[in-house]
Amino acid sequence: MSLNWESTYAIALELRRQYPEINIEEVSLQQIYQWTIQLSEFEDDLSLVNDDILYAIYQDWFEENIHGK
């Protein structure tokens, strides 16, 4: 499965899986960016990212931590 910047929910699930002990409330958008581009499945132009995309990943991850146990 290939991930791109439009795959915010799938990215959030993968980050949640890879970083299960992370307190999402302490994660910065810069950390989300770095972790996302390091995902082996991530295949998109790095210049296309913006804060709205990173925040969407953050929101999806946050919601999964609350509701997706």
C-alpha positions in Angstrom: 0.0 0.0 0.0 1.4 3.4 -1.0 0.8 6.4 1.2 0.6 10.0 0.1 -0.4 13.3 1.7 -4.1 12.6 1.0 -3.9 9.5 3.1 -4.1 11.3 6.4 -6.1 8.6 8.1 -3.9 5.7 6.9 -0.8 7.7 7.9 -2.3 8.3 11.3 -3.0 4.6 11.8 0.6 3.7 10.8 2.1 6.3 13.0 -0.1 5.1 15.9 1.1 1.5 15.2 4.8 2.5 15.1 4.7 4.9 18.0 2.2 3.3 20.5 3.8 4.9 23.6 3.8 8.4 22.3 1.5 11.0 24.0 -0.1 12.5 20.9 -0.7 15.7 22.8 3.1 16.3 23.0 3.7 15.6 19.3 4.6 18.6 17.1 3.6 19.0 13.4 7.4 18.8 12.6 7.6 15.4 14.3 4.6 14.2 12.4 6.2 15.4 9.1 9.5 13.6 9.9 7.8 10.4 11.0 5.6 10.4 7.9 8.3 10.9 5.4 10.2 8.1 7.1 7.4 5.6 6.6 8.5 3.0 4.0 5.1 3.1 2.3 5.2 6.9 1.9 5.6 8.0 -1.7 4.7 11.6 -2.4 6.3 14.9 -3.2 7.6 16.4 0.0 7.0 19.9 -1.3 3.3 19.3 -1.4 2.9 19.2 2.4 1.4 22.1 4.4 0.3 22.6 8.0 -3.3 21.7 7.2 -2.3 18.3 6.0 -0.1 17.7 9.0 -2.8 18.9 11.3 -5.3 16.5 9.6 -2.9 13.6 10.4 -2.7 14.8 14.0 -6.4 15.0 14.3 -6.9 11.5 12.8 -4.3 10.1 15.2 -5.8 11.9 18.2 -9.3 10.6 17.3 -8.0 7.1 16.9 -6.4 7.3 20.4 -9.7 8.3 21.9 -12.1 6.1 19.9 -10.1 3.4 18.2 -8.7 1.5 21.2 
